[in-house]
Amino acid sequence: MGLLRVDASEISKCERSILDAGEAGKRKVPKSVRRVLERIRGYEALRDQMNSAMSKGRPDEAVRLLRSHPRWKRYVSPMTLLVVVVSISSACFGTVLILDAVRMTETAEASMRWPRVRGTIVKSSVERHETTRRPRKNSVGPRRRVRYTANVEFRYVIDGVEHTGANVTFAGASKTTNDGTKAVVEYTKGEAAQEVVARYPVGSDVQVSYDPDRPELSVLEPGGGSGEGSMMWGVALLALAVAFPISVLRSLAA
């Protein structure tokens, strides 16, 4: 007999079956309940105790024995496990995205007050990113998602130390790198990314706004960050973490 076999909804159904059998004047545990009990090691003792209570016309006592049996607490159904995993994962990812959005917004607002220094563009190109997803029902072939980024890099010197930056703007950033020094802005059309690249040709001089506390964090166009994309996804995942277990538990109880 393995684990992952019995969940709370089955226990509730067993309780209802026992009480219904008692009202019908039956003196034994219903077969549907016995089939569930068979999944538990050493279930015979529990079955005998419950049958004894039923024979005395005490279905409520049989239910109490069922509820109090410690073996119930050691079993979790695959559906219950799925609910737990999905809920925790959604809550964690949602929280990370929301915190990332808040960090981007705060950084963008602070960048309006950063000092500026002269820099030079050393790289300027458009990069195409394509991801493949499973095809939708009744569709032919996989779905492809194409996004473009303006890959602009610039160098600047602070207190004799050379730094390389890659932020044109914080506006519309969908995510940031782990160290928080680069905001990734994605475009659905290559022309939009090309316009950014055209403004910053290689070799051109630029004004770089940099964080005086973290000189490696810099941007060419300060301000403008909202982190709306990350915030929306984060809120959606947190909502899923709450709604998914509720909907599953309702369907199981139905």
C-alpha positions, 0 to 999 in steps of 0.5 A: 500500500503506497502513499498518495492515495486518500485525500480530504474529499474522500474522507468527507464522502466516507463520512456522509456514506456512514451517516446515510447508512446509519439513517437507513438502519444498516449495521455495517460500514458501507462497501464504498467506505471499506474500499477506501479503508483497504488502502490503509495498512492494518485497516482491519482493526479500524473497520472492526471498530467502526462496524461495532459502532454501526451495529450499536446504531452509533454511526456518529461514533463510526465517523469519530473513529474515522476522523481520529485515525492517525493514518488519514493524515499520512495520505495525500492525493496526487490532486492535493499535491498538485494544488500545493505545488502550483499554489506555492510556485505561483505565489513565489514567482508572483512575489518575485515579479512584483518585487522586481517591478517595485525595484525597477520603478524605484530605480527609474525614479531615482535615476532622474536625480543621478549625476551625469558623465560623458560616455561612448557607445561601443555596441549597437545592434538589434537582437531577435529572440524567438521562443516556441510554444505548444500548438493550440488545439486545432492549430497546425504547427507550434506557436512562435513568439518573436521579440526584439531588443536593442542591444546598446552598450556604452563605456564611461569612467567614474573616479578612474574606473571604467564601467560598461552600461547597457541600459538605454531606458527603464521604461517598459522593462519586462525584467532585470538581470539578477544583479539589477544592473540591466533592465530588459526592454522587449519590442514586438516589432523590429522597427521599434528596436531599430529606432533605438539603435539608430539613435545611438550609433557606435562611436557616438558620445552620450551623456550617462546617468549613473547611480553614485552609490553603485556606479556600475548601474547606469542609463542613457535615458533616465526616468520612465520606468513603471515595471507594469509588465512584471507587476501585472504578471506578478498579480496574476500569479498571486491570484492563481495561487489563491483561485486554483486551490479554491476551484479544485477543492470546490470541484472535489467537494461537488 
